[in-house]
Amino acid sequence: MNSIIEQVKTIIDEELKAIDISKEKSKSDKNVKKKQFNLASLSTKVLPVLRQDSQILSKCLELSRLLTEKQVTTSLTDIFRFSFFVQLVWKKGGSANYATRWSEHFNLPDPRHNIYKDCIDIFIKILSDFVTVLSTDDNKVNFIHLRQKRSKFYWIDYQQKNINNSSIHDAKNINIISFDNPSILKILKLEKFLLTKTKNSQYYKLFQKIYNKVRTKAYLTDRGQTGGYQTNRELRWEAHPDSIEFAFVRDCQEIEYKLITQILEFKGFPVDIIQSLEKEKIIEQGEIIPESCKCPIKMEYFSFTDFQYELLNCTHGESKFQVGHIVPRKAKGLIDMQIQRGENICWISSEGNEIQQNRSVDETRELLKKIFNNYQDNGLL
């Protein structure tokens, strides 16, 4: 490995080591300030060194002819973050901490682990593919638009959970999401409309809160302290591939779109907004059915007015509107099924969630029918 690349590893390892040391010292000495992971700061140190490598420099020069310097830096930081780092929960109940892919904090064997040299290969592969993708004008224009309008746009994804029972974090297993993908553009156009004052004057501020709530559920894991894999608000595609919290980037995007469009179907949601979305061809005619969204268990309509009130007067840890699963995360007999995907996600009432527990929606409905019949037979209805 050449000296330039080795220098990068030294910078990264020393930065992460300093963070770990400060956390340990702060536990016993209140005067020691806990050092936080700062991706932007670390990128400023590392990226100029990486650019000294001839292969990386060549691709960066090509990238500079396609994007502004600021856009180049932002994109390289995204690639740097994906290639070298992961968030890990080291202990039960703990937070998700940044670690390198070759970190000693991995409980090996772990399919998310990889050696430093392979992470360099991943960085070069993503960078090379990125330059190739942007050489098409439509992709370039769409990428710039996506980054300008959406600060947290995730555009690097895995192809599958495992490759020959080895690391998921492998150059052969990584893809750039197509920037001319109709689904991606649809998500962006819907967001742009709902968050723009001139388009959605009455509710654009409300939808800022809605998007924050939805994206947390779509892109970040729940705080899980039971089962074989601990999670705590890390990116879903960085959870262990065998965890029920895992999802690909593309799945998270589908979940976001599903949850947002279901809100448009809540009882009382303004029909004129739906009509405007159809008129501007952001959604297809008839894609949204006004006032049709119900709790899958209670079969009661969701009220947009109640949803709005709860968001504006929220109590931490309490919500009548929850995100549920058609087949729940801890369903009995669950075998190799990816729980976190668009078709398996829906809004559910808090009461419906309590009733459903670990049963699927179909199983829960059958149970309720049985209970109803029993009540009838016993003269209780």
C-alpha positions, 0 to 999 in steps of 0.5 A, a space after each residue: 500500500 502506498 504511503 499516501 493511502 497509508 497516511 489516510 488510514 493513520 489520520 482516520 485511526 488517530 481521529 477515532 482513537 481520540 474520540 474513544 479516549 475522550 469519551 472514557 476520560 469524560 466518564 471519570 473527569 467532568 472537566 474533560 469535554 467529550 470529543 464528537 465525530 465530525 465528518 466535515 472536519 475529518 473530510 477536510 483533513 483526509 480528502 486533500 491527501 486522498 487526491 494525491 493518489 494518482 488514480 483518485 486524482 484523475 477521477 477527481 479532475 474528471 469530476 471537477 469538469 462536471 460539478 462545482 468545487 463545492 459539489 465535488 467536495 460534498 460528493 466526495 464526503 458522501 463517498 468517504 462516509 459510505 466507504 470507510 465508516 459505519 455506526 455501531 451500537 457497542 453495548 446494550 442500551 448504548 448510542 450508535 457510535 461512528 467506527 471504521 469498517 476495520 474497527 476493533 469494536 466489531 464483534 467478529 465475524 460481522 458481514 459489515 466489517 472489512 479491511 482498510 485496503 478494501 475500503 480504499 477499493 470501494 472509495 475508488 469504485 464509487 468515485 469511478 462509477 459516479 463520474 461515469 453516471 454524471 457523464 450523461 447530461 440528464 443524470 448530471 442535471 438530476 443529481 445537482 437538482 436532488 442535492 440542491 433541494 434535499 440535503 440528506 439525499 442518500 445515493 449509494 446503496 448495496 445490491 444484496 445482503 450477502 455476497 458468498 457469505 462474506 462482507 456486505 461492504 464489498 466493492 462488487 456489492 455497491 451501486 449508485 442509485 440512478 438519478 433519472 429513476 422515476 421513483 426518485 424524481 417522484 419523491 423529490 417532486 412531492 417533497 418540493 410541492 408540499 414544502 413550498 410556501 407558494 404551492 402549499 401555503 397553509 400546510 408547508 410548515 406542518 409538512 416540515 414536521 411530518 417529513 422529520 417524523 417520517 424520515 426518522 421512521 423510514 431511514 433510521 433504526 428503532 431503539 432495539 435492546 432485545 434480540 441478537 442485534 442492538 440498534 439505536 437510530 443508525 442508518 438502516 443499511 448499516 444495521 446488521 443484514 440479519 437484523 429486522 431493522 435492516 433495509 436498503 436505501 431504496 427500501 427506505 425511499 419507498 417507505 418515505 413515499 408510502 407514508 407521505 402519500 397515505 397522509 394525503 388519504 387521511 380523512 379531512 385532508 384538503 382535496 384541492 391539494 391532491 387535485 393540484 398534485 395531479 394537475 402538475 403530474 406529481 402524482 398520477 390521476 387516481 393514485 391518491 384516493 381522498 379520505 380512504 386511509 384507515 387503521 388496518 386493525 380498528 378499520 377507523 379512518 385516520 383524521 388529518 385534523 387529529 394528526 395535525 393537532 398531535 404534531 403541533 402539540 406532541 408529547 414525547 413518547 406518546 402518539 396515537 399515529 404510529 408506523 406499523 407493519 403488515 407482517 410485524 417485526 417480531 412475527 412468529 415463524 418469521 423466516 428470511 423476510 425483509 420487514 422494512 419495505 414499502 409494501 409492508 409498512 403503513 400507518 396504524 393507530 396506537 390501539 391497533 398496534 397494541 391489539 396486533 402485537 406480534 401477529 400479522 394484520 390477517 392473523 389479527 383480523 381472524 382473531 378479532 372475528 373469533 372474539 366477535 363470534 364468541 361474544 355473540 354466542 355468549 349473548 354479550 353483543 
